[in-house]
Each structure stands twice: as structure tokens, then as C-alpha cells.
């Protein structure tokens, strides 16, 4: 009932930047939180950043100072600005939305940082 459309992934060199976006649509009445997770090959999926409806933001220690999460409430869209990218940032990045107690996931977008 809730669909997430992600965009912005791609291939960049170390030190480069990308901007990811995720728009939520469908039977949306309220969104409690939006965020981004990532999963590298052979690794567990991990939380990268999240933002609540009240504006509280949290980041993984590995991306603090390099990534920035933001939200456009009117568009039900969350963004992730990835700066100073490192090869270890290479992963599939998944959008996540918490709405009415249910968690929804996007299909993921590939971010590859060359080394």
C-alpha cells in the first residue's frame, strides 16, 4: 500500500559525491520516520541515517561528517547527500519508511565508489 521510488545511485570515484532521493506514495496518512540503510556484499544491512517527523536526525558513526539526510514533508521525500565518498561506502542503499507502525522498503539503488 506504500511504495518507495529511489533514484540517484551510480558509479563515482573516491572523494566524489552523490545525492539519493526516495519518494513515498500510496496509502499514506502519516509518516513517523524516513531513513536510509545500506548493504555491502557479504555484509549485514546497516542503518546509515534517519530522520523523524519531528526532525530528529541520527547517523551511523562511519558516515558522520560526510553524509547529510534531509526531508521534504510536502512531497513525502527523503534525501541523502553523500560527500567525500570512500570505496567502503560501496553498497546497495535502501530507503526506509515507518508509517502507522509498518516498515516499508524500497528496491534499493546501487552506489559504487571506485578505488
C-alpha positions as CSV (number, residue, x, y, z in Angstrom):
1,X,0.0,0.0,0.0
2,X,3.1,2.2,0.4
3,X,5.5,2.4,-2.5
4,X,9.0,3.9,-2.4
5,X,10.8,5.1,-5.5
6,X,14.6,5.6,-5.2
7,X,17.0,7.4,-7.5
8,X,20.4,8.9,-7.6
9,X,22.8,6.0,-7.3
10,X,25.7,5.4,-9.7
11,X,29.4,5.0,-10.1
12,X,31.8,7.6,-8.7
13,X,35.5,8.0,-7.9
14,X,36.7,8.2,-4.3
15,X,36.2,11.7,-3.0
16,X,33.2,12.3,-5.2
17,X,29.6,12.9,-4.3
18,X,26.1,11.6,-5.0
19,X,22.6,12.7,-4.0
20,X,20.0,10.0,-3.4
21,X,16.3,10.6,-3.2
22,X,13.3,8.5,-2.1
23,X,9.7,9.5,-2.7
24,X,6.9,7.7,-0.9
25,X,3.4,7.2,-2.4
26,X,0.3,5.1,-2.0
27,X,-2.0,4.9,1.0
28,X,0.0,7.4,3.1
29,X,-1.7,9.1,6.0
30,X,1.2,9.8,8.2
31,X,5.0,9.1,8.2
32,X,6.7,8.7,11.5
33,X,10.3,8.4,10.2
34,X,12.3,8.0,7.0
35,X,15.8,6.8,6.5
36,X,18.5,5.0,4.6
37,X,20.1,1.7,5.1
38,X,22.9,0.0,3.1
39,X,24.1,-3.5,2.5
40,X,27.5,-4.3,1.0
41,X,28.3,-7.8,-0.5
42,X,28.7,-10.3,2.3
43,X,27.7,-7.8,5.0
44,X,24.7,-7.2,7.1
45,X,22.3,-4.4,6.3
46,X,23.1,-1.4,8.4
47,X,21.4,1.9,9.3
48,X,23.1,4.9,7.6
49,X,20.9,7.8,8.6
50,X,17.3,8.5,9.7
51,X,15.0,11.5,10.3
52,X,11.8,11.5,12.3
53,X,8.7,13.5,11.6
54,X,9.8,15.9,14.4
55,X,13.1,16.5,12.7
56,X,15.4,14.3,14.9
57,X,18.3,13.1,12.9
58,X,20.8,10.3,13.6
59,X,23.8,9.0,11.6
60,X,26.0,5.9,11.6
61,X,29.4,6.7,13.0
62,X,31.0,5.7,9.7
63,X,29.2,8.5,7.8
64,X,29.1,11.3,10.3
65,X,30.5,14.5,8.8
66,X,30.2,13.2,5.2
67,X,26.6,12.3,4.7
68,X,23.5,14.5,5.2
69,X,19.9,13.4,5.4
70,X,17.0,15.8,4.8
71,X,13.3,15.6,4.2
72,X,10.6,17.4,2.2
73,X,7.4,16.7,4.2
74,X,5.1,18.1,1.5
75,X,6.5,15.7,-1.1
76,X,6.9,12.7,1.3
77,X,10.5,12.6,0.1
78,X,13.8,11.9,1.9
79,X,17.2,12.7,0.5
80,X,20.7,11.6,1.3
81,X,23.7,13.7,0.3
82,X,26.8,11.6,0.1
83,X,30.1,13.5,0.1
84,X,33.7,12.5,0.3
85,X,32.8,9.0,-0.8
86,X,35.1,6.1,0.1
87,X,35.4,2.7,-1.5
88,X,34.0,1.2,1.7
89,X,30.8,3.1,1.0
90,X,30.0,0.8,-1.9
91,X,26.7,-0.9,-1.3
92,X,23.1,-1.1,-2.2
93,X,21.3,1.8,-0.4
94,X,17.7,1.1,0.7
95,X,15.1,3.7,1.5
96,X,13.0,3.0,4.6
97,X,9.7,4.5,5.8
98,X,7.9,4.0,9.1
99,X,4.2,4.7,8.7
100,X,1.4,3.7,11.1
101,X,3.6,1.1,12.8
102,X,4.6,-0.6,9.5
103,X,8.1,-0.6,7.9
104,X,8.3,-0.2,4.1
105,X,11.4,-0.7,2.0
106,X,12.4,0.5,-1.5
107,X,14.0,-1.7,-4.1
108,X,17.5,-0.2,-3.4
109,X,19.9,1.8,-5.5
110,X,23.5,0.8,-6.2
111,X,26.3,3.1,-5.1
112,X,29.7,2.1,-6.3
113,X,32.9,4.0,-5.4
114,X,35.9,3.2,-7.4
115,X,39.3,2.7,-5.8
